[in-house]
Amino acid sequence: MLRIRDDLEQRSDSMSLFRLKQPCYGGYADRPAENGGGGISVTVTFGGGDAEAAAEYVK
């Protein structure tokens, strides 16, 4: 999927733009999301099972 998306990003025809808007190829949008606000959210999880630790950063 990543290779196909990279190939589509290099093209400029209308079909490649349509495909890039599909969720499986990146889900690009013509306009930014209304509730986006330009924020950044990063979640990191270490370990697994009983010894799991997590950290979250939201700006």
Buried (B, 14 or more C-beta within 10 A) or exposed (E): EEEEBEEBBEEEEEEBBEBBEEEEBBEBEEEEEEEEEEEEEEEEEEEEEEEEEEEEEEE
